[in-house]
Amino acid sequence: MPENTDRTQARRAKVAQLREQDEAARARRRNLTVTLTVIGVFVVVAAAMFAAIRLSGPDQQPVAAGESQYVRADSHKLQTAADGKVTLVEFLDFECEACRAAFPVVEGLRKQYAGKVTFVARYFPLPGHFNAERAARAVEAAAAQGKFEAMYQRMYETQTQWGEKQVPADDVFRGFARDLGLDMAAWEKAYNDPATLERINKDVADGQALGVTGTPTFFLDGERLQPQSEADFKAAIDAALAG
């Protein structure tokens, strides 16, 4: 009898453990759904703000051989697939809360599809965000020293410190550059160089030509992607890889 009792208790403990694991998985799915829903709401709001402001955008740029308005020769690739078959492009704003919410989702996809999918990040600072353009210039100035991804990640990791404020964050971004060990004279020069802003505006012009009005906006192999969940992202990518 004691042996039977022990087995019964073990089974009950196992069932309880499985239930806990299932509930944890459900909680993670609920949290992800909420996150992506929030992203969708922010995209709609940002699009409305962008349309309301109606600023004249940068001139459209000619498309060179081997380029497209989705990916240019100088576009920043977070990682590259060897076969170049599938490409996910994101037009982003470093001060955009929805972009920050999407950041860990994109990072997870990068890990899952490493070597299979090319991930491209393109600038699209919205005029309603006070420091968005400065943040893009800070990242582009870091990119000139081979530190695009490091500064890109730093912006999202610290957005709550400098975002949604109506004061210049130049000193904050200088601090990031120092932390990354950059040549500060070169970074400062690039940060203030009109050519850096011109480079950013080329991305903006392409985004506008493609119908981008809010961020984040994703394109998968030239088709606009509007995922409602991480599963939607994965299904679209898997279909593209299988096609």
C-alpha positions in Angstrom: 0.0 0.0 0.0 2.7 2.6 0.8 4.3 1.9 -2.5 1.0 2.5 -4.3 0.5 5.7 -2.3 4.0 6.9 -3.3 3.2 6.2 -7.0 -0.1 8.1 -6.7 1.6 11.0 -5.1 4.3 11.0 -7.8 1.7 11.0 -10.5 -0.2 13.9 -8.9 3.0 15.9 -8.5 3.8 15.2 -12.2 0.4 16.3 -13.3 0.7 19.5 -11.2 4.1 20.2 -12.7 2.7 19.8 -16.2 -0.2 22.1 -15.4 2.2 24.7 -14.1 4.3 24.5 -17.3 1.2 24.7 -19.5 -0.1 27.8 -17.6 3.4 29.4 -17.9 3.4 28.8 -21.7 -0.1 30.3 -21.9 1.0 33.3 -20.0 3.9 33.9 -22.3 1.6 33.6 -25.3 -0.8 36.1 -23.7 2.0 38.5 -23.0 3.3 38.3 -26.5 -0.2 38.9 -28.0 -0.6 41.9 -25.8 2.8 43.2 -26.9 2.0 42.8 -30.6 -1.4 44.4 -30.1 0.2 47.4 -28.5 2.6 47.6 -31.4 -0.4 47.7 -33.8 -2.1 50.5 -31.8 1.1 52.6 -31.8 1.5 52.1 -35.5 -2.0 53.3 -36.2 -1.5 56.3 -33.9 1.9 57.2 -35.4 0.5 56.9 -38.9 -2.3 59.3 -38.0 0.2 61.8 -36.5 2.4 61.5 -39.6 -0.5 62.1 -41.9 -1.7 65.1 -39.8 1.6 66.8 -39.9 2.0 66.4 -43.7 5.6 67.6 -43.9 7.2 67.5 -47.3 9.5 64.5 -47.3 13.0 64.1 -48.8 13.3 63.7 -52.5 13.0 60.2 -53.8 16.3 58.6 -54.7 17.1 56.8 -58.0 17.4 53.1 -57.7 20.8 51.7 -58.8 21.4 48.3 -60.3 21.2 45.6 -57.7 19.2 47.9 -55.3 15.5 48.4 -54.5 13.6 50.8 -52.4 13.4 48.0 -49.8 17.2 47.4 -49.6 19.9 49.7 -50.8 23.6 49.0 -51.1 24.3 51.0 -47.9 21.3 49.6 -45.9 22.2 48.2 -42.5 21.9 44.5 -42.3 21.7 43.1 -38.8 22.5 39.6 -40.3 22.6 38.1 -43.8 21.4 34.8 -45.2 23.9 33.1 -47.3 21.5 32.4 -50.1 19.8 35.9 -49.9 16.4 34.2 -50.5 14.3 35.8 -47.8 14.7 39.3 -46.5 12.8 41.0 -43.6 13.0 44.9 -43.7 12.0 47.1 -40.8 11.5 50.8 -41.0 12.0 52.0 -37.5 12.1 55.0 -35.1 14.3 54.6 -32.1 12.0 56.8 -30.0 8.9 54.9 -31.0 7.5 52.8 -28.1 6.0 50.3 -30.5 9.4 49.8 -32.1 10.9 49.1 -28.7 8.2 46.6 -28.0 8.9 44.9 -31.3 12.7 44.8 -30.7 12.8 41.6 -28.5 10.5 39.9 -31.0 12.8 40.7 -33.9 15.8 39.7 -31.8 14.2 36.3 -31.2 13.4 35.9 -34.9 17.0 36.7 -35.7 18.2 33.9 -33.4 15.7 31.4 -34.8 16.4 32.2 -38.4 20.1 32.9 -38.2 21.7 32.1 -41.6 18.3 31.7 -43.2 16.9 35.2 -43.3 18.4 38.6 -43.9 17.3 41.2 -41.4 17.6 44.9 -42.5 17.0 47.9 -40.3 16.1 51.3 -42.0 15.6 54.7 -40.4 12.3 56.3 -40.3 12.3 58.9 -37.5 8.8 60.4 -37.1 8.5 64.2 -36.9 6.4 64.0 -33.7 9.3 62.5 -31.7 11.7 65.1 -30.5 14.9 63.0 -30.3 14.1 60.5 -33.0 16.3 62.2 -35.6 19.1 62.7 -33.1 19.0 59.0 -32.2 19.2 58.0 -35.8 22.2 60.3 -36.3 23.9 58.9 -33.2 23.4 55.3 -34.6 24.6 56.3 -38.1 27.6 58.0 -36.6 28.4 54.8 -34.7 27.9 52.8 -37.9 30.7 54.7 -39.5 33.0 53.0 -36.9 31.4 49.6 -37.3 29.2 49.8 -34.3 25.7 50.1 -35.9 24.2 47.1 -34.1 25.7 47.9 -30.7 24.2 51.5 -30.8 21.0 50.2 -32.3 20.5 47.9 -29.3 21.6 50.6 -26.8 18.9 52.9 -28.1 16.1 50.4 -27.4 17.6 49.3 -24.1 17.6 52.9 -22.8 14.6 54.5 -24.6 12.7 55.1 -21.4 15.6 57.3 -20.2 15.6 59.7 -23.1 12.4 59.1 -25.1 9.2 61.2 -24.9 11.1 64.2 -23.6 11.2 67.7 -25.2 14.9 68.3 -24.4 17.8 67.4 -26.7 19.4 64.0 -25.8 22.8 64.9 -27.5 24.8 64.4 -24.2 23.0 61.1 -23.5 24.0 59.8 -27.0 27.6 61.0 -26.5 27.7 59.0 -23.4 26.6 55.9 -25.3 29.4 56.5 -27.9 31.9 56.8 -25.1 30.7 53.6 -23.5 31.1 51.8 -26.8 34.7 53.0 -27.0 34.3 55.0 -30.1 36.7 57.6 -31.4 34.7 60.6 -30.0 36.2 63.2 -32.4 35.2 61.1 -35.4 31.8 60.3 -33.9 31.1 63.9 -33.1 32.0 65.0 -36.6 29.8 62.4 -38.1 26.9 63.2 -35.7 26.9 66.8 -36.8 27.7 66.2 -40.5 24.8 67.1 -42.9 25.8 64.0 -44.9 24.7 61.8 -41.9 21.2 63.4 -41.9 21.1 63.0 -45.7 21.8 59.3 -45.3 18.9 59.0 -42.9 16.6 60.9 -45.1 17.3 58.5 -48.0 15.8 55.8 -45.9 12.8 58.1 -45.1 12.3 58.8 -48.8 12.3 55.1 -49.6 9.8 54.5 -46.8 7.5 57.2 -48.0 7.7 55.9 -51.5 6.7 52.5 -50.2 3.7 53.9 -48.3 5.3 53.9 -44.8 3.5 56.3 -42.5 4.2 54.8 -39.0 6.6 52.6 -37.3 7.5 49.8 -37.0 6.6 48.9 -40.6 7.8 45.5 -41.9 8.3 44.2 -45.4 9.0 40.5 -46.2 10.5 40.0 -49.6 8.8 43.2 -50.8 5.4 42.5 -49.3 4.1 44.5 -46.4 3.8 42.3 -43.3 1.2 43.1 -40.7 1.6 40.3 -38.0 -0.7 40.1 -35.1 1.5 37.7 -33.2 4.9 36.1 -33.2 3.2 33.0 -34.8 2.2 35.2 -37.7 5.8 36.4 -38.2 7.0 32.8 -38.2 4.3 31.5 -40.5 5.1 34.2 -43.0 8.8 33.6 -42.8 8.4 29.8 -43.0 6.2 30.2 -46.1 8.8 32.5 -47.8 11.5 30.0 -47.0 9.5 27.1 -48.4 8.4 29.0 -51.6 
